[in-house]
Each structure stands twice: as C-alpha cells, then as structure tokens.
C-alpha cells in the first residue's frame, strides 16, 4: 500500500457508534485499503446547522493503493451502503466520510479538495487527527495541525466519548 490518507467519520442519527464501526469494517474489507490507525470517538456539538443531535466523530489512517478519486468513490459508496441521504448541507446524517489528507498532497479536482477545506478550523476534526498523527502538517501551509488547534476557541464542544486505546477506556454505549 503506497499511499497514506486520513479520513474523518461522523454520525448523528440512530446507533451512531454502530455506523462508525460498520463504515470502518466496509473499508477494511476492501482489498486495496488497510485501516492502520483509528482515533478515540468524540461526541461533538453540531457545526453549521445546530438544530440537530450531537455527533460521534473520529479519524482513521488508511494505507491504500487507490488514487484519491477512487478512494473518494469508495467513501461515498460506504455512505450509500449504510443508507445516507443528503437532504441539506450540514444536516443530520447516518454516516459521513471525508478524506482529510492524502499523502502530503494538495489536490483540487471538481469533486475533491485535499486537504479538506476548513479542517484546520474544526476541533472535531483536529482533536482525533492529532491523537493518531500528532506531527502531521497542513500540506499547503506547512504548519503542524496542533498549532491550529491552539487557535480554536470552541474545543469544549468536543468531548471524549470512547477511548479506543489506553487502559482507562471510557466506554459509553447507546441503547
């Protein structure tokens, strides 16, 4: 697997953790994608449209032989497979997968921008990303993402929900 990508996952409908797990398992089952790291799960306040339930968010690192456009197609297929319906921007969703970074590349295509736009402004993306990749830098700005996190005022809207690694695992389950 020649390429490293970071993908954010989010869900705020139904059994949120279950949708995150199902999405990761679908990606794992793809012959050209290897999930190599996954962050803890964070419960986060909605951004943009705030009249909706809280999200569970996390970030995974994958190694892949897929080019960025094919990886995006696979992420969109996972969303379709799990029943996502796109009703309006920033609205509630069963599952959302976004490619944050692909190697250290800057990609501007019709349906894909990498690094993901505004990721450096969103604590719900940066906190789990930094957890699994503390030294990764913004490929355009050449600034470590940890420095962007220091500038974000709304970090309290991102709360640890389930620690993936570590002895003091906080386990929360939805009924």
For each residue, the residues with C-beta under 8 A, 3 or more apart:
1: 32 33 34 63 64 65
2: 63 64 65
3: 63 64 65 66 102 103
4: 36 61 62 63 101 102 103
5: 61 62 64 68 71 99 100 101 102 103
6: 59 60 61 62 99 100 101 129 132 133 136
7: 27 59 60 62 75 97 98 99 100
8: 57 58 59 96 97 98 100 116 119 125 128 129
9: 20 23 24 57 58 59 60 95 96 97
10: 44 55 56 57 58 93 95 96 124
11: 14 16 17 19 20 55 56 93 94 95 96
12: 16 46 52 53 54 55 56 92 93
13: 16 19 53 92 93 94
14: 11 18 19 94
15: 18 19 174
16: 11 12 13 19 20 55 56 174
17: 11 20 21 41 56 162 173 174
18: 14 15 21 22 174
19: 11 13 14 15 16 22 23 82 94 95
20: 9 11 16 17 23 24 41 56 58 95
21: 17 18 24 25
22: 18 19 25 26 82 95
23: 9 19 20 26 27 78 79 82 95 97
24: 9 20 21 27 28 35 38 60
25: 21 22 28 29
26: 22 23 29 30 78 81 82
27: 7 23 24 30 33 35 60 62 74 75 78
28: 24 25 33 34 35
29: 25 26
30: 26 27 33 74
31:
32: 1 64 65 66
33: 1 27 28 30 62 63 64 66 71 74
34: 1 28 62 63 64
35: 24 27 28 38 60 61 62
36: 4 61 62 63
37: 60 61 132 133
38: 24 35 58 59 60 61 132 164
39: 42 58 59 60 128 129 131 132 164
40: 58 128 131 160 161 162 163 164 165
41: 17 20 56 57 58 161 162 164
42: 39 56 57 58 124 127 128 158 159 160 161
43: 54 55 56 57 158 159 161
44: 10 47 54 55 56 57 123 124 157 158 159
45: 50 54 55 154 157 158
46: 12 49 50 51 52 53 54 55 90
47: 44 50 90 122 124
48: 89 90
49: 46 52 88 89 90 91
50: 45 46 47
51: 46
52: 12 46 49 91 92
53: 12 13 46 92
54: 12 43 44 45 46
55: 10 11 12 16 43 44 45 46 124
56: 10 11 12 16 17 20 41 42 43 44 161
57: 8 9 10 41 42 43 44 124 125 128 158
58: 8 9 10 20 38 39 40 41 42 128 164
59: 6 7 8 9 38 39 100 125 128 129 131 132
60: 6 7 9 24 27 35 37 38 39 132
61: 4 5 6 35 36 37 38 132 133
62: 4 5 6 7 27 33 34 35 36 71
63: 1 2 3 4 33 34 36
64: 1 2 3 5 32 33 34 71
65: 1 2 3 32
66: 3 32 33 70 71 74
67: 70 71
68: 5 71 72 99 102 105 107 109 112 114
69: 72 73 109 112
70: 66 67 73 74
71: 5 33 62 64 66 67 68 74 75 99 102
72: 68 69 75 76 99 111 112
73: 69 70 76 77
74: 27 30 33 66 70 71 77 78
75: 7 27 71 72 78 79 97 98 99
76: 72 73 79 80 97
77: 73 74 80 81
78: 23 26 27 74 75 81 82 95 97
79: 23 75 76 82 84 94 95 96 97
80: 76 77 83 84
81: 26 77 78
82: 19 22 23 26 78 79 94 95
83: 80 94
84: 79 80 93 94 95 96
85: 94
86: 91 93
87: 91 92
88: 49 91
89: 48 49
90: 46 47 48 49
91: 49 52 86 87 88
92: 12 13 52 53 87
93: 10 11 12 13 84 86 96
94: 11 13 14 19 79 82 83 84 85
95: 9 10 11 19 20 22 23 78 79 82 84
96: 8 9 10 11 79 84 93
97: 7 8 9 23 75 76 78 79
98: 7 8 75 116
99: 5 6 7 68 71 72 75 102 112 114 116
100: 5 6 7 8 59 114 115 116 119 125 129
101: 4 5 6 104 114 115 116 136 139
102: 3 4 5 68 71 99 105 107 114
103: 3 4 5
104: 101 137 139
105: 68 102 114 139
106: 114 115 139 140
107: 68 102 112 113 114
108: 113
109: 68 69 112 113
110:
111: 72
112: 68 69 72 99 107 109
113: 107 108 109 116 117
114: 68 99 100 101 102 105 106 107 139
115: 100 101 106 119 120 138 139 140
116: 8 98 99 100 101 113 119 125
117: 113
118: 121 122
119: 8 100 115 116 122 125 126 129
120: 115 126 138 141 143 145 148
121: 118 148 152
122: 47 118 119 125 126 152
123: 44 126 127 149 152 154 155 157 158
124: 10 42 44 47 55 57 127 128 157 158
125: 8 57 59 100 116 119 122 128 129
126: 119 120 122 123 129 130 145 146 148 149 152
127: 42 123 124 130 131 149 155 158
128: 8 39 40 42 57 58 59 124 125 131 132
129: 6 8 39 59 100 119 125 126 132 133 136 145
130: 126 127 133 134 136 145 146 149
131: 39 40 59 127 128 134
132: 6 37 38 39 59 60 61 128 129
133: 6 37 61 129 130 136 145
134: 130 131 146
135: 144
136: 6 101 129 130 133 144 145
137: 104 141 142 143 144 145
138: 115 120 141 142 143 144 145 148
139: 101 104 105 106 114 115 142
140: 106 115
141: 120 137 138
142: 137 138 139
143: 120 137 138 147 148
144: 135 136 137 138 147 148
145: 120 126 129 130 133 136 137 138 148 149
146: 126 130 134 149 150
147: 143 144 150 151
148: 120 121 126 138 143 144 145 151 152
149: 123 126 127 130 145 146 152 155
150: 146 147
151: 147 148
152: 121 122 123 126 148 149 155
153:
154: 45 123 157
155: 123 127 149 152 158
156: 159
157: 44 45 123 124 154
158: 42 43 44 45 57 123 124 127 155
159: 42 43 44 156
160: 40 42 163 170
161: 40 41 42 43 56 170 172
162: 17 40 41 169 170 171 172
163: 40 160 166 168 169 170
164: 38 39 40 41 58 169
165: 40
166: 163 169
167:
168: 163
169: 162 163 164 166
170: 160 161 162 163
171: 162
172: 161 162
173: 17
174: 15 16 17 18
175:
